[in-house]
């Protein structure tokens, strides 16, 4: 269809050369003219010319219901309207084509129908750039590595949820602060000096290395940190993006492996020392007993009693050393962890303070594990004895058992003062104890750790908010059990 002549030849000739799509609409709604750019940006054919736009019934696109209403308002009431990011539904572009659209009334002419211009600009690149920006921001938000974005002065303007999770600070608490919010004083200043030297070097602009950071609770975390300077087109630094890899878990596994090696070495040493000490201890005990039979002097006998008591203390330490060193492979059978826990609690009730209330929370059915009953009872009673000692014989202990997938969980929580934060990393090391001098050998939890490991399980210590110390033992549930499901 030919373009209708309207008498405004010069203005229309000018509009033909514009890179902006333009359509001229005349009351009551006929599309009378459009420039070449209109067909380019919309993807429509010239057959639309002469059509009354009211007959173009589209749910979206450049003649959707809101745009039709806006053109009506421009013709009748001389109202303008703007629409952003309208999809060009007749134009095939990967990912879609998008236009910004303006509806403008034209000045009235004597005796001529009212008219309006529909103008549209291709903003597909802007939309795609926005989509890419959203993709990158979504990646920032969903990354499992802590990330922070700072301005050119190093002040944080955003952190991702992984940063909040690792360090315990909320996003709102971080924004407006520098990353030294989580800096550890144990990172040498030389590291930060080199960091800024590399970041401000226009030929480099990035830095990567290991640092120590600290979380909200004061726990130090080994971090591999990489920082990139973000520059404007003119080369000026506008932001810094920091990406962190938390090596805490990796370091934990390395420490566990080193701990196992350490236990093996200490065990060999302990066995040798125990054998060397046993003989003189036995000799001293024989001498003491010989003197006791020959003396009737109360003063001498009193001193001999003191000597005998101290010899028994030393002998008990030697026995613990031998238990630690000689612990053999467990005699594995299927056993009910609930029954074992009940028996351990019953065993201690008559031996420990009656002022300690023990709450037992068990499932109705047996929880079957493969293990050595005697060794696992030693683990439970040792943890319970430590709880009694920590509470001074007065308080409460909660012991619970539950299934978690292929694992059985035995959790013991007391109402004592908890474990000092500095002691937590060392609590299972041999000869490490938080008890007063002379009241503990530091071998009990080390023995428990070894027993649980030999059962292919794990034991962890923690402080429980609102309570005291908690010990969680995980033991594998065998795929098939010889025990009945119900008792």
Secondary structure, DSSP 8 states (H G I E B T S, - for coil): ------S-HHHHHHHHT-SSEEEEEETTTEEEEE-HHHHHHH---GGGTT-BGGG--BSSSTTBHHHHHHHHHHHHH---EEEEEEE-TTS--TT--EEEEEEEE----TTS--EEEEEEEE-HHHHHHHHHHHHHHHHHHH-SS-EEEEETTSBEEEE-HHHHHHH---HHHHTTSBGGGGB-TTS-HHHHHHHHHHHT-TTT-EEEEEEEEE-TTS-EEEEEEEEEEEE-TTS-EEEEEEEEEE-HHHHHHHHHHHHHHHHHHHHHHHHHHHHHHHHHHHHHHHHHHHHHHH---HHHHHHHHHHHHHHHHHHHHHHHHHHHHH------EEEEHHHHHHHHHHHHHTTS-TTEEEEEE--SS--EEEE-HHHHHHHHHHHHHHHHHHHTT-EEEEEEEEEETTEEEEEEEESS----TTTGGGTTSTT---S-TTS--S-HHHHHHHHHHHTT-EEEEEE-TTS-EEEEEEEE--SS-SS-S--
